[in-house]
Amino acid sequence: MSGFVFTTVPRLKVGPGTAQTLGAEAIDLGLRRPLLVTDAGLVQLGLIAPIETELATACEAIAVFDGVTADPSESVVSAALDLARSHRVDGVIAVGGGSSMDVAKVVAVLAVGDQPLQDLYGVDQVRSGRLPLVLVPTTAGTGSEVTPVAVITTGATTKAGVSSSVLLPDLALLDAELTLGLPRAATAMTGIDAMVHAIEAYTSKIKKNPMSDMLALRALRLLAGNMDRVLDSPSDLAAREAMLIGSMLAGQAFANAPVGAVHALAYPLGGHYHIPHGLSNSLMLPAVLSYNSSEAEGSYAQLAGELPGTVEASGRGLRTWFEDLIARSGLPATLQAAGVSAQDLPLLAKDAMQQQRLLVNNPVAVDEAAALSLYEQAWSG
């Protein structure tokens, strides 16, 4: 080892009910006119109203942007930014899933800098600072609250990432009570997404390090050990909190040891078929595990040792456990079952080659032919 760099958020706050301290946290950060970024679904569920009231009581004024959509587009970012500027906000708070947090990260930068959004895409392209930023996840999946990355939809079928330590928030606040209403399918998708973060961080080719390894293993143990509990008993607050912490630890791991082929192959599925990101990862995971075993077998054996129950300490054991979990969760197990046309597989493989930022981290090189083979395996199972 020649040394490594590990970065994460300066402050974490974890515990049931902590979302109701957002007003005090905002004041401590010097916020008087924050922008609250969320989505309409959470507003309709009644999740946002008490938080909005808390912030409105503590602050001089609050602007609420609830127009975030899944796979948020540049137009969504633009609308949120327009609201931020028109209200002269002095900070950004996101309450929601990865999409809301990604929009909030980018808006916090754009509101103070002079770079257009298109200039931010890539690694370390952000030249400015940002507004104070607080991120509050409502799913145990993306880990976006502790990652320096925001993914934005740039066209009809394409996405691009902004990767910069500037995007790390001042505070990540984890309140498991906000995750209690998550439906079973969303719980499964986001939970598997977080576990893929842990697996890919542990096998990351370039920046894998002792800190990321420690976090990835602990994350997988927490996530795998509580997954069935949250699926079978969705109101189990202790299990929900364990999942939320596991997702956060996995986020810290892959923020420093980036993900690889599972994510690279998942993005075109979201772009072309609007398949939720967690499900896209779930669909591609078994095929990629088999493909990577020639180089990652030892790491896969160690990861399998973190899984509950009697699991063979091997790549095959890891894959079998996840195939069983996917079946128990009721998620589609193949691209065919998810509605993907076999005729589109070559197009998906071609588009996956645009994700070189991620593919370089995979333990085994993936060219277009290999990507097509992986999609074919995932299509038929």
C-alpha positions as CSV (number, residue, x, y, z in Angstrom):
1,M,0.0,0.0,0.0
2,S,1.3,3.4,-1.0
3,G,-1.1,5.4,1.2
4,F,-4.6,6.6,0.8
5,V,-7.0,9.5,1.4
6,F,-10.3,9.1,3.3
7,T,-12.9,11.9,3.4
8,T,-16.3,12.0,4.9
9,V,-18.8,14.4,6.4
10,P,-17.7,16.5,9.4
11,R,-20.7,15.7,11.5
12,L,-23.3,12.9,11.8
13,K,-26.4,12.9,13.9
14,V,-28.3,9.6,14.4
15,G,-31.4,8.7,16.4
16,P,-35.1,8.4,16.2
17,G,-36.8,11.8,16.2
18,T,-33.7,13.7,15.4
19,A,-35.4,15.2,12.3
20,Q,-37.3,17.4,14.8
21,T,-34.1,19.1,15.7
22,L,-33.5,20.4,12.2
23,G,-34.6,23.9,13.3
24,A,-31.9,24.1,15.9
25,E,-29.3,22.6,13.6
26,A,-30.2,25.1,10.9
27,I,-29.7,28.0,13.4
28,D,-26.4,26.5,14.5
29,L,-25.3,26.6,10.9
30,G,-26.3,30.2,10.6
31,L,-29.3,29.5,8.3
32,R,-32.1,32.0,8.4
33,R,-33.7,31.4,4.9
34,P,-33.1,27.7,4.0
35,L,-34.4,25.9,0.9
36,L,-36.0,22.6,1.8
37,V,-35.7,20.1,-1.1
38,T,-38.0,17.0,-1.2
39,D,-40.5,15.3,-3.4
40,A,-44.3,15.4,-3.7
41,G,-44.8,11.8,-2.5
42,L,-43.2,12.6,0.9
43,V,-45.3,15.7,1.2
44,Q,-48.5,13.7,0.5
45,L,-47.5,11.1,3.1
46,G,-47.4,13.9,5.7
47,L,-43.7,13.4,6.3
48,I,-42.6,16.9,5.4
49,A,-45.2,19.0,7.2
50,P,-43.8,18.6,10.8
51,I,-40.2,19.3,9.5
52,E,-41.4,22.3,7.5
53,T,-43.2,23.6,10.7
54,E,-40.0,23.0,12.7
55,L,-37.9,24.9,10.3
56,A,-40.4,27.7,9.8
57,T,-40.6,28.2,13.6
58,A,-36.8,28.5,13.9
59,C,-35.9,30.4,10.8
60,E,-37.0,33.8,9.3
61,A,-38.4,32.2,6.2
62,I,-38.3,28.8,4.4
63,A,-38.7,27.9,0.7
64,V,-39.9,24.4,-0.1
65,F,-39.1,22.7,-3.4
66,D,-41.1,19.5,-3.7
67,G,-40.6,18.9,-7.5
68,V,-37.9,16.3,-7.3
69,T,-38.5,13.2,-9.4
70,A,-36.8,9.9,-9.6
71,D,-33.7,10.2,-11.8
72,P,-33.9,14.0,-11.6
73,S,-33.2,15.8,-14.8
74,E,-31.3,19.0,-15.4
75,S,-34.7,20.8,-15.6
76,V,-35.5,19.7,-12.1
77,V,-32.2,21.2,-10.9
78,S,-32.9,24.4,-12.8
79,A,-36.3,24.8,-11.2
80,A,-35.0,24.2,-7.7
81,L,-32.1,26.7,-8.4
82,D,-34.6,29.3,-9.6
83,L,-36.6,29.0,-6.4
84,A,-33.4,29.2,-4.3
85,R,-32.3,32.4,-6.1
86,S,-35.7,34.0,-6.0
87,H,-36.0,33.5,-2.2
88,R,-32.3,34.4,-1.6
89,V,-31.8,31.3,0.4
90,D,-28.7,31.0,2.6
91,G,-28.6,27.2,2.9
92,V,-30.1,24.0,1.5
93,I,-31.7,21.1,3.5
94,A,-32.8,17.9,1.7
95,V,-35.2,15.4,3.2
96,G,-35.8,12.4,0.9
97,G,-34.2,9.7,-1.1
98,G,-31.0,9.9,-3.2
99,S,-32.7,12.0,-5.9
100,S,-33.6,14.8,-3.4
101,M,-30.2,14.8,-1.9
102,D,-28.4,14.8,-5.2
103,V,-30.5,17.8,-6.4
104,A,-29.8,19.6,-3.1
105,K,-26.0,19.1,-3.4
106,V,-25.9,20.5,-6.9
107,V,-28.2,23.5,-6.1
108,A,-26.0,24.3,-3.1
109,V,-23.0,24.7,-5.4
110,L,-24.8,26.4,-8.3
111,A,-26.4,29.0,-6.0
112,V,-23.0,30.5,-5.1
113,G,-20.8,29.7,-8.1
114,D,-20.6,30.9,-11.6
115,Q,-20.2,27.5,-13.3
116,P,-23.1,26.2,-15.4
117,L,-24.3,22.7,-14.4
118,Q,-22.7,21.1,-17.5
119,D,-19.3,22.2,-16.3
120,L,-19.7,20.4,-13.0
121,Y,-19.9,16.9,-14.5
122,G,-16.9,14.6,-13.9
123,V,-14.4,14.3,-11.1
124,D,-13.2,17.4,-9.2
125,Q,-14.7,19.9,-11.6
126,V,-16.3,22.1,-9.0
127,R,-14.4,25.3,-8.7
128,S,-16.6,27.2,-6.1
129,G,-17.8,26.5,-2.6
130,R,-21.4,26.0,-1.8
131,L,-24.2,27.1,0.6
132,P,-24.4,25.3,3.9
133,L,-25.9,21.9,3.3
134,V,-27.8,19.3,5.5
135,L,-28.9,15.9,4.1
136,V,-31.6,13.8,5.7
137,P,-32.3,10.4,4.0
138,T,-35.7,8.8,4.1
139,T,-34.5,5.5,2.6
140,A,-31.7,3.1,3.6
141,G,-30.2,2.7,0.2
142,T,-28.2,5.4,-1.6
143,G,-25.9,6.6,1.1
144,S,-26.0,9.9,-0.7
145,E,-26.0,11.8,2.6
146,V,-22.3,10.9,3.0
147,T,-21.0,10.7,-0.6
148,P,-19.4,13.5,-2.7
149,V,-21.4,12.5,-5.8
150,A,-24.7,13.6,-7.4
151,V,-26.1,11.9,-10.4
152,I,-28.3,13.9,-12.8
153,T,-30.2,12.8,-15.9
154,T,-28.8,14.7,-18.8
155,G,-30.9,13.5,-21.7
156,A,-33.7,11.1,-22.6
157,T,-31.6,8.1,-21.7
158,T,-28.3,9.4,-20.3
159,K,-27.0,10.3,-16.8
160,A,-23.9,12.1,-15.6
161,G,-22.2,12.4,-12.2
162,V,-20.8,15.4,-10.3
163,S,-18.0,14.1,-8.1
164,S,-16.4,16.5,-5.7
165,S,-15.7,16.7,-2.0
166,V,-17.5,20.1,-2.1
167,L,-20.7,18.1,-2.2
168,L,-20.2,16.5,1.2
169,P,-22.7,18.1,3.5
170,D,-22.1,19.9,6.8
171,L,-24.4,17.6,8.6
172,A,-25.9,14.2,7.7
173,L,-28.9,13.5,10.0
174,L,-30.3,9.9,10.2
175,D,-33.7,9.5,11.7
176,A,-35.1,5.9,11.3
177,E,-38.6,7.1,12.0
178,L,-38.6,8.7,8.5
179,T,-38.2,5.3,6.9
180,L,-41.0,3.5,8.7
181,G,-43.6,4.0,5.9
182,L,-41.3,2.7,3.1
183,P,-43.2,0.1,1.0
184,R,-41.8,-3.5,0.9
185,A,-40.6,-3.3,-2.7
186,A,-38.8,0.0,-2.1
187,T,-37.3,-1.4,1.1
188,A,-35.9,-4.3,-0.8
189,M,-34.6,-2.3,-3.7
190,T,-32.9,0.3,-1.5
191,G,-31.5,-2.3,0.9
192,I,-29.9,-4.3,-2.0
193,D,-28.6,-1.0,-3.5
194,A,-26.8,-0.3,-0.2
195,M,-25.4,-3.9,-0.1
196,V,-24.1,-3.5,-3.6
197,H,-22.3,-0.3,-2.5
198,A,-20.6,-2.4,0.3
199,I,-19.6,-5.2,-2.1
200,E,-18.3,-3.0,-4.8
201,A,-16.4,-0.8,-2.4
202,Y,-14.7,-3.9,-0.9
203,T,-13.6,-5.1,-4.4
204,S,-12.8,-1.6,-5.8
205,K,-9.7,-1.9,-7.9
206,I,-8.0,1.5,-7.5
207,K,-8.8,3.1,-4.2
208,K,-9.7,0.2,-1.9
209,N,-8.2,0.9,1.5
210,P,-8.4,-0.4,5.1
211,M,-10.9,2.3,6.2
212,S,-13.3,1.5,3.3
213,D,-12.8,-2.2,3.8
214,M,-13.8,-1.9,7.5
215,L,-16.8,0.1,6.7
216,A,-17.9,-2.1,3.8
217,L,-17.8,-5.3,5.9
218,R,-19.7,-3.7,8.9
219,A,-22.2,-2.2,6.5
220,L,-22.9,-5.6,4.8
221,R,-23.3,-7.3,8.2
222,L,-25.8,-4.7,9.4
223,L,-27.8,-4.6,6.1
224,A,-27.9,-8.4,5.5
225,G,-28.6,-9.1,9.1
226,N,-31.6,-6.8,9.3
227,M,-33.0,-7.1,5.7
228,D,-35.5,-9.8,6.5
229,R,-36.6,-8.1,9.7
230,V,-37.6,-4.9,7.9
231,L,-39.3,-6.8,5.1
232,D,-41.3,-9.0,7.5
233,S,-41.8,-6.3,10.3
234,P,-41.7,-2.9,8.5
235,S,-42.4,-1.0,11.8
236,D,-39.4,-2.5,13.6
237,L,-37.6,0.7,14.4
238,A,-34.4,-0.9,15.6
239,A,-34.1,-2.9,12.4
240,R,-34.9,0.3,10.3
241,E,-32.1,2.2,12.2
242,A,-29.7,-0.6,11.6
243,M,-30.4,-0.5,7.9
244,L,-30.0,3.3,7.8
245,I,-26.7,3.1,9.6
246,G,-25.6,0.2,7.3
247,S,-26.5,2.3,4.3
248,M,-24.5,5.2,5.7
249,L,-21.5,3.1,6.3
250,A,-21.6,1.6,2.8
251,G,-21.9,5.2,1.5
252,Q,-18.8,6.2,3.4
253,A,-17.0,3.1,2.0
254,F,-17.9,3.7,-1.7
255,A,-17.3,7.4,-1.4
256,N,-13.7,6.5,-0.9
257,A,-13.4,3.2,-2.8
258,P,-15.8,3.8,-5.8
259,V,-18.2,1.3,-7.2
260,G,-17.8,-0.7,-10.4
261,A,-19.5,-2.7,-13.1
262,V,-22.8,-3.4,-11.3
263,H,-23.5,0.4,-11.1
264,A,-22.1,1.0,-14.6
265,L,-24.4,-1.5,-16.1
266,A,-27.4,-0.4,-14.0
267,Y,-27.4,3.2,-15.2
268,P,-28.5,2.4,-18.8
269,L,-31.4,0.4,-17.4
270,G,-32.5,3.4,-15.6
271,G,-32.0,5.7,-18.6
272,H,-33.8,3.5,-21.1
273,Y,-36.4,1.7,-19.0
274,H,-36.7,4.0,-16.0
275,I,-36.1,1.0,-13.8
276,P,-35.4,2.2,-10.2
277,H,-31.7,2.3,-9.4
278,G,-31.8,-0.2,-6.6
279,L,-33.7,-2.7,-8.8
280,S,-31.3,-2.1,-11.6
281,N,-28.4,-3.0,-9.3
282,S,-30.3,-6.1,-8.0
283,L,-30.8,-7.3,-11.6
284,M,-27.2,-7.0,-12.6
285,L,-25.5,-8.1,-9.3
286,P,-25.6,-11.9,-9.8
287,A,-24.1,-11.8,-13.3
288,V,-21.3,-9.4,-12.2
289,L,-20.5,-11.5,-9.2
290,S,-19.9,-14.5,-11.4
291,Y,-17.9,-12.4,-13.9
292,N,-15.6,-10.9,-11.3
293,S,-14.9,-14.1,-9.4
294,S,-11.7,-14.8,-11.3
295,E,-10.1,-11.8,-9.6
296,A,-12.3,-11.1,-6.6
297,E,-12.9,-14.7,-5.2
298,G,-11.0,-14.0,-2.0
299,S,-12.9,-10.8,-1.3
300,Y,-16.2,-12.4,-2.1
301,A,-15.4,-15.2,0.4
302,Q,-14.8,-12.6,3.1
303,L,-18.0,-10.8,2.2
304,A,-20.0,-14.0,2.3
305,G,-18.7,-14.4,5.9
306,E,-20.7,-11.3,6.9
307,L,-24.0,-12.8,5.8
308,P,-26.5,-14.3,8.2
309,G,-27.2,-18.1,8.2
310,T,-25.1,-20.8,6.8
311,V,-23.4,-19.4,3.7
312,E,-20.6,-20.9,1.7
313,A,-17.5,-18.7,1.9
314,S,-17.1,-18.1,-1.8
315,G,-18.3,-16.0,-4.7
316,R,-20.9,-18.7,-5.4
317,G,-22.1,-18.5,-1.8
318,L,-22.4,-14.8,-2.0
319,R,-24.4,-15.0,-5.3
320,T,-26.7,-17.7,-4.1
321,W,-27.5,-15.7,-0.9
322,F,-28.5,-12.7,-3.0
323,E,-30.5,-14.7,-5.5
324,D,-32.5,-16.2,-2.5
325,L,-33.0,-12.7,-1.1
326,I,-34.2,-11.3,-4.4
327,A,-36.7,-14.2,-4.6
328,R,-37.9,-13.6,-1.0
329,S,-38.3,-10.0,-1.6
330,G,-40.6,-10.5,-4.6
331,L,-38.4,-8.5,-6.9
332,P,-38.0,-9.5,-10.6
333,A,-34.9,-11.7,-10.9
334,T,-34.1,-11.2,-14.6
335,L,-34.1,-8.4,-17.1
336,Q,-36.7,-10.3,-19.0
337,A,-39.0,-10.3,-16.0
338,A,-38.4,-6.6,-15.6
339,G,-39.7,-5.9,-19.1
340,V,-36.4,-5.3,-20.8
341,S,-36.4,-6.3,-24.5
342,A,-33.6,-8.6,-25.7
343,Q,-33.3,-6.5,-28.8
344,D,-32.1,-3.6,-26.6
345,L,-29.2,-5.4,-25.0
346,P,-26.6,-4.3,-27.5
347,L,-27.7,-0.7,-27.1
348,L,-27.5,-1.0,-23.3
349,A,-24.0,-2.5,-23.7
350,K,-22.9,0.4,-25.9
351,D,-24.3,3.0,-23.4
352,A,-22.6,1.3,-20.5
353,M,-19.2,2.1,-22.1
354,Q,-19.9,5.8,-21.2
355,Q,-19.5,4.9,-17.5
356,Q,-15.7,4.6,-17.6
357,R,-15.6,6.6,-14.3
358,L,-17.1,3.5,-12.7
359,L,-15.8,0.7,-14.9
360,V,-12.1,1.5,-14.1
361,N,-12.9,0.5,-10.5
362,N,-14.1,-3.0,-11.4
363,P,-11.7,-5.9,-10.5
364,V,-12.1,-7.3,-14.0
365,A,-12.0,-5.2,-17.2
366,V,-15.3,-4.7,-18.9
367,D,-15.4,-3.9,-22.6
368,E,-18.5,-3.7,-24.8
369,A,-18.5,-7.4,-25.6
370,A,-18.3,-8.3,-21.9
371,A,-21.0,-5.8,-21.1
372,L,-23.3,-7.4,-23.7
373,S,-22.6,-10.9,-22.3
374,L,-23.4,-9.7,-18.8
375,Y,-26.7,-8.2,-19.9
376,E,-27.5,-11.4,-21.7
377,Q,-26.9,-13.4,-18.5
378,A,-29.0,-11.0,-16.5
379,W,-31.8,-11.2,-19.1
380,S,-32.1,-15.0,-19.0
381,G,-30.9,-15.6,-15.4
